[in-house]
Amino acid sequence: MTQQKKIIKFFCLTIFVLLFQFSLFAQTITKGPYLVDPGNNSITIRWESDCKIDFKVFYGLNKSISDFQKAEFIAEKKGHFLYQAKIENLIGGKTYYYRVSGKKVKSQESAFTTLSSKSSSISFAVMGDSRSKPHIFEKIVDQINKKNPDLILSSGDLVGQGGDYEQWGEHYFNAASKIINHIPLFSAVGDHEADEVDGDEAVLFSHFLFPKKNHLKLWSSFDYGNAHFVALDYRHPYNAQMIEWFKKDMADSKAKWKFVIMHQPSYNFGGHCSFWGKEIWPELFRKYKVDIVFAGHSHNYERFYPTRPISQPNSFPVTYITTGGAGATLYPVVQNPFIAFAKSINHYVLVDVEKDKLSIKMILPDGAILDEVSWTKNEHGIDENYLSLIKSQEELNIMGMFAEAMATKLDRLPMGVIPALPVFNLNSKLVNEDIVFEMKLTDESRASYKMESFKGILKQGEALQVPLVIYGKKTMTITRWGEITPVLRLMVNYKTGSFQGQVKGMEMFYRAY
């Protein structure tokens, strides 16, 4: 090699190294920009950067984007800096282009569309538990992008570990940025953001989504078009402050349509078998005429028939939907007569409100529609076809009581000689009749386990303990999560003066895991 070629090679290598080093220290926007706090004439644009500088948001009705709003510095986490700019006095029904800019830093140009002041129509996507499997979540994101709704609602569990800063990029923002840069996001807090497993109690969730709220009290609401949206904090089912706030918030709302989103469901027979706040919230949802209560937590889909007490025939029928299939490992479902449709499958829900009509579609990652329903509501009430589907709140409470008891985890495995000895606690506080019942093994479990059925009477307003003795007949395997194979499942036949039915429990788990 000639001396000249050596010099050229050294020069090129030096330039490459310098450019590489410069790229390592280049100032960038690391998360976002993303849209939050939607209003009929305003929006908040938020982003994170690895540099602390003065930012502006340039925006306008065409791509010249000559108007600007100075950014507000919010907080710092892990050497990264959070900013936001609230854009107000926007014209309804218009598309605005925007770009975040700072010294040597700028975002790509994005756009959002404001809701027309004359519009009586909105659409929104609802999803939950997008954590853990970004490749599935990204497919959900792509489908939402194709529909381009006005809003995105999440029931929480955006990440697997809420206190792990890196996961907020890996599990959520890397995929979600494709939609939340032009569609506003509104989320309830999930247990994976606030369960203290990693020392966090929704601190990072609040940082990214509600930086000016108390991270221990994450309930909020907003109006958008002719709808009112409320997010509840699953950590406080019987918190007097949240309950009183909800009452006032709903009493003040003049919106035609009302929607609640929260993490843990008030009614859920599959997955975690959750009955969050069952002693007070279903009554509040009826009183304040909530059209749909959305929740996640259980990684499946359940759409309940509308429910109300038969003792209150003029009360408002509420529809409950569990939508926890946006990415996390799926859980099995349990069918029963109160569930219109249930499936253990990845999905999201699309809601369209067109004047008096509300339509729901459950959409898969490939775009297929697996469940849909619609109904109308006007000054005369809800249409008769949907009212004909109403189920009894009283019987739902009976089924929920037994299902919740049968979801108790085992402290001891059922062996051939040494039995499992679970004791289930029943409480008829929400039941206004005596219940005659029999608890026994399901047909599928009798081949692998042995148990004498328990027959009893649960008196109105009383509590009862149900002790069981379960022996195993076959070799069992236990997963790290406590799943037992062969499946161990119980069921209950019940009868009251008004109702008679059967409810199956979830697959039983071993508590040691």
Residue pairs with C-beta under 8 A, 6 or more apart in sequence:
1 9
27 49
27 50
27 51
27 53
27 102
27 104
27 105
28 49
28 50
28 51
28 105
29 47
29 48
29 49
29 100
29 105
29 106
29 107
30 48
30 49
30 50
30 80
30 169
31 47
31 48
31 80
31 168
31 169
31 173
31 177
31 208
32 45
32 46
32 47
32 48
32 100
32 107
32 173
32 177
32 180
32 181
33 45
33 46
33 47
33 57
33 98
33 100
33 107
33 110
33 181
34 45
34 46
34 47
34 173
34 176
34 177
34 180
34 181
34 185
35 43
35 44
35 45
35 46
35 112
35 180
35 181
35 182
35 183
35 184
35 185
36 44
36 46
36 84
36 184
36 185
36 186
36 209
37 43
37 44
37 86
37 184
37 222
38 151
38 184
38 186
38 222
38 224
39 222
39 223
39 224
40 92
40 114
40 115
40 117
40 223
40 224
40 225
41 88
41 89
41 90
41 91
41 92
41 114
41 117
42 86
42 87
42 88
42 89
42 90
43 86
43 87
43 90
43 112
43 114
43 184
44 84
44 85
44 86
44 87
45 57
45 84
45 85
45 86
45 87
45 98
45 100
46 74
46 82
46 83
46 84
46 208
47 55
47 82
47 83
47 84
47 100
47 107
48 80
48 81
48 82
48 83
48 208
49 55
49 80
49 81
49 83
49 102
49 105
50 79
50 80
50 81
51 81
51 102
51 105
52 73
52 76
52 81
53 102
53 103
53 105
54 70
54 71
54 102
54 103
55 70
55 71
55 83
55 85
55 100
55 101
55 102
55 105
56 68
56 69
56 70
56 71
56 85
56 100
56 101
56 102
57 68
57 69
57 71
57 85
57 87
57 98
57 99
57 100
57 101
58 65
58 66
58 67
58 68
58 98
58 99
58 101
59 65
59 67
59 68
59 69
59 87
59 96
59 97
59 98
59 99
60 66
60 67
60 96
60 97
60 98
61 91
61 94
61 95
61 96
61 97
62 97
63 97
63 109
65 97
65 98
65 99
65 109
69 85
69 86
69 87
70 85
71 83
71 84
71 85
71 100
71 102
72 83
72 84
72 85
72 86
73 81
73 82
73 83
74 82
74 83
74 84
74 207
74 211
74 212
75 81
75 82
75 207
75 211
76 82
77 165
77 204
77 207
78 165
82 207
82 208
82 211
83 100
84 211
87 96
87 98
90 96
90 114
91 114
92 114
92 115
92 116
92 117
92 118
92 119
93 113
93 114
93 115
93 116
93 117
93 118
93 119
94 113
94 114
95 111
95 112
95 113
95 114
96 111
96 112
96 113
96 114
97 109
97 110
97 111
98 109
98 110
98 111
98 112
99 106
99 107
99 108
99 109
99 110
100 106
100 107
101 107
110 181
110 182
111 182
112 182
112 183
112 184
113 150
113 182
115 122
115 150
115 224
115 225
119 225
120 225
120 226
120 353
120 354
120 355
121 225
121 352
121 353
121 354
121 355
122 150
122 151
122 224
122 225
122 226
122 227
122 352
122 353
123 147
123 149
123 150
123 151
123 350
123 351
123 352
123 353
124 149
124 150
124 151
124 152
124 153
124 350
124 351
125 144
125 147
125 149
125 151
125 152
125 153
125 183
125 348
125 349
125 350
125 351
126 153
126 154
126 155
126 261
126 294
126 321
126 323
126 348
126 349
126 350
126 351
127 140
127 144
127 152
127 153
127 154
127 155
127 296
127 323
127 325
127 326
127 347
127 348
127 349
128 154
128 155
128 156
128 157
128 190
128 263
128 294
128 295
128 296
128 297
128 323
128 324
128 325
128 326
129 155
129 156
129 157
129 190
129 296
129 297
129 299
129 324
129 325
129 326
129 327
129 328
130 137
130 140
130 154
130 157
130 158
130 171
130 172
130 176
130 326
130 327
130 328
131 137
131 157
131 158
131 159
131 160
131 167
131 171
131 172
131 192
131 327
131 328
132 160
132 171
132 327
132 328
132 329
133 327
133 328
133 329
134 170
134 171
134 174
134 175
134 327
136 326
136 327
136 346
136 365
137 171
137 172
137 175
137 176
137 326
137 327
138 175
139 346
139 365
139 366
140 326
140 327
140 346
140 347
140 348
140 365
141 175
141 176
141 178
141 179
142 178
143 348
143 363
143 364
143 365
143 366
143 367
144 152
144 179
144 183
144 348
144 350
145 178
145 179
146 367
147 350
147 363
148 183
149 183
149 350
150 183
150 184
150 224
150 225
151 183
151 184
151 185
151 186
151 224
151 229
152 179
152 180
152 183
152 184
152 185
152 186
153 186
153 187
153 229
153 259
153 261
153 294
154 185
154 186
154 187
154 188
154 261
154 296
154 326
155 187
155 188
155 190
155 261
155 262
155 263
155 294
155 295
155 296
155 297
155 323
155 324
156 187
156 188
156 189
156 190
156 191
156 192
156 193
156 234
156 262
156 263
156 296
156 297
157 190
157 191
157 192
157 193
157 263
157 296
157 297
157 324
157 328
158 168
158 171
158 172
158 176
158 187
158 190
158 192
158 193
158 205
159 167
159 168
159 171
159 172
159 192
159 193
160 167
160 171
160 192
160 328
161 167
161 192
161 197
161 198
161 200
162 190
162 192
162 193
162 194
162 195
162 198
162 200
162 202
162 203
162 204
162 205
163 197
163 198
163 199
163 200
163 203
163 204
164 198
164 200
165 204
168 204
168 208
176 185
185 209
186 222
186 229
186 231
186 261
187 205
187 209
187 231
187 261
188 218
188 231
188 232
188 233
188 234
188 261
188 262
188 263
189 202
189 205
189 218
189 231
189 233
189 234
189 235
189 263
190 234
190 263
190 296
190 297
191 234
191 263
191 264
191 297
193 200
193 202
193 204
193 205
194 200
194 201
194 202
194 205
194 215
194 218
194 235
201 215
201 216
202 215
202 216
202 218
203 215
205 215
205 218
206 213
206 214
206 215
206 218
210 218
210 220
213 220
216 235
217 233
217 236
217 241
217 242
218 231
218 233
219 230
219 231
219 232
219 233
219 236
219 242
219 245
219 246
220 230
220 231
221 228
221 229
221 230
221 231
221 249
221 253
222 228
222 229
223 229
223 253
223 255
225 353
226 255
226 256
226 257
226 353
227 255
227 256
227 257
227 258
227 259
227 353
228 250
228 253
228 255
228 257
228 258
228 259
229 259
229 260
229 261
230 246
230 249
230 250
230 258
230 259
230 260
230 261
230 290
231 260
231 261
231 262
232 242
232 246
232 260
232 261
232 262
233 239
233 242
233 262
234 262
234 263
234 264
234 276
234 297
236 242
237 276
237 277
237 280
237 281
238 277
238 279
238 280
243 280
243 284
246 284
246 288
247 284
247 288
250 258
250 284
250 288
250 290
251 288
256 377
257 291
257 353
257 358
257 377
258 288
258 289
258 290
258 291
259 290
259 291
259 292
259 293
259 294
259 351
260 285
260 290
260 292
260 293
260 294
261 293
261 294
261 295
262 276
262 293
262 294
262 295
263 295
263 296
263 297
264 272
264 274
264 276
264 295
264 297
265 274
265 275
265 276
265 293
265 295
265 296
265 297
265 298
265 302
265 320
265 322
266 274
266 275
266 276
266 277
266 278
266 281
266 282
266 285
266 293
266 295
266 320
267 275
267 278
267 282
267 304
267 307
267 320
267 338
267 396
267 400
268 274
268 275
268 295
268 297
268 298
268 302
268 322
269 302
269 333
269 334
269 336
269 339
269 342
269 399
269 400
269 403
269 503
269 506
270 298
270 300
270 302
270 322
270 331
270 332
270 333
270 334
270 342
270 344
270 506
271 297
271 298
271 299
271 300
271 322
271 324
271 331
271 332
271 333
271 506
272 297
272 298
272 331
272 407
273 298
273 334
273 403
273 404
273 406
273 407
273 505
273 506
274 295
274 297
274 298
275 400
275 403
275 404
276 295
278 397
278 400
278 430
279 429
279 430
282 307
282 318
282 393
285 293
285 318
286 308
286 312
286 315
286 316
286 317
286 318
287 315
287 316
289 316
290 316
290 318
291 318
291 319
291 358
291 377
292 318
292 319
292 320
292 321
292 351
292 360
293 318
293 319
293 320
293 321
294 321
294 323
294 349
295 320
295 321
295 322
295 323
295 324
296 322
296 323
296 324
297 322
297 324
298 322
298 324
298 331
299 324
299 325
299 328
299 329
299 330
299 331
299 344
300 322
300 324
300 325
300 330
300 331
300 332
300 333
300 342
300 343
300 344
300 345
301 321
301 322
301 323
301 324
301 325
301 333
301 341
301 342
301 343
301 344
301 345
301 347
301 349
301 362
301 370
301 371
302 320
302 321
302 322
302 333
302 339
302 341
302 342
303 319
303 320
303 321
303 322
303 339
303 340
303 341
303 342
303 360
303 362
303 371
303 373
304 319
304 320
304 321
304 338
304 339
304 340
304 391
305 319
305 338
305 339
305 340
305 389
305 390
305 391
306 317
306 318
306 319
306 386
306 387
306 389
306 390
306 391
307 317
307 318
307 319
307 320
307 338
307 390
307 391
307 392
307 393
307 396
308 315
308 316
308 317
308 318
308 390
308 393
309 315
309 392
309 393
309 394
310 392
310 393
310 394
310 498
311 394
311 432
317 382
317 386
317 387
317 390
321 349
321 360
323 347
323 348
323 349
323 362
324 331
325 344
325 345
325 346
325 347
325 348
326 346
326 347
326 348
327 346
330 344
330 345
330 346
331 344
332 344
332 506
332 507
333 339
333 342
333 343
333 344
334 342
334 403
334 504
334 505
334 506
335 342
335 504
336 399
336 503
336 504
337 391
337 501
338 391
338 395
338 396
338 399
340 371
340 373
340 389
341 362
341 370
341 371
343 362
343 370
343 371
345 364
345 370
346 364
346 365
347 362
347 363
347 364
347 365
347 370
348 362
348 363
349 360
349 361
349 362
349 363
350 360
350 361
350 363
351 358
351 359
351 360
352 358
352 359
352 361
353 359
356 376
356 377
356 378
357 374
357 375
357 376
358 374
358 375
358 376
358 377
359 372
359 373
359 374
360 371
360 372
360 373
360 374
361 369
361 371
361 372
362 369
362 370
362 371
362 372
363 369
363 370
364 370
375 382
375 383
375 385
375 386
376 382
376 383
376 386
377 383
381 387
392 499
394 431
394 432
394 433
394 498
394 499
395 498
395 499
395 501
397 430
397 431
398 431
398 435
398 494
398 496
398 499
398 501
398 503
399 501
399 503
401 426
401 427
401 428
401 430
401 431
402 426
402 437
402 439
402 492
402 494
402 503
402 505
403 503
403 504
403 505
403 506
405 424
405 425
405 426
405 466
406 424
406 439
406 490
406 491
406 492
406 505
406 506
406 508
407 505
407 506
408 422
408 424
409 482
409 508
409 509
409 510
409 511
410 420
410 422
410 484
410 508
410 509
410 510
410 511
411 420
411 421
411 422
411 511
411 512
412 418
412 419
412 420
412 421
413 420
413 472
413 476
413 478
413 484
413 510
414 420
414 449
414 470
414 471
414 472
414 476
414 488
415 471
415 472
416 471
416 472
416 473
417 471
419 469
419 470
419 471
420 468
420 469
420 470
421 467
421 468
421 469
421 470
422 467
422 468
422 470
423 465
423 466
423 467
423 468
424 439
424 465
424 466
424 468
425 463
425 464
425 465
425 466
426 458
426 463
426 464
426 465
426 466
427 462
427 463
427 464
428 435
428 458
428 459
428 460
428 461
428 462
428 463
428 464
429 461
431 458
431 460
431 461
431 496
432 460
433 460
433 496
433 497
433 498
433 499
434 457
434 458
434 459
434 460
434 496
434 497
435 457
435 458
435 494
435 495
435 496
436 456
436 457
436 494
436 495
436 496
437 455
437 456
437 457
437 458
437 492
437 493
437 494
437 495
438 453
438 454
438 455
438 492
438 493
439 453
439 454
439 466
439 468
439 490
439 491
439 492
440 451
440 453
440 454
440 490
440 491
440 492
440 493
441 449
441 450
441 451
441 453
441 470
441 488
441 489
441 490
441 491
442 489
442 490
442 491
442 504
444 487
444 489
445 486
445 487
445 488
445 489
445 490
447 473
447 486
448 472
448 473
448 474
448 486
448 487
448 488
449 470
449 471
449 472
449 473
449 486
449 488
450 470
450 471
450 472
450 473
451 468
451 469
451 470
451 471
452 469
454 466
454 467
454 468
456 464
456 466
458 464
470 488
474 486
476 484
476 485
476 486
477 484
477 485
478 484
478 485
478 510
478 513
479 485
479 513
480 513
481 509
481 513
482 509
482 510
482 511
482 512
482 513
483 507
483 509
483 510
484 507
484 508
484 509
484 510
487 507
488 507
488 508
489 504
489 505
489 506
489 507
489 508
490 504
490 505
490 508
491 502
491 503
491 504
491 505
492 502
492 503
492 505
493 501
493 502
494 500
494 501
494 502
494 503
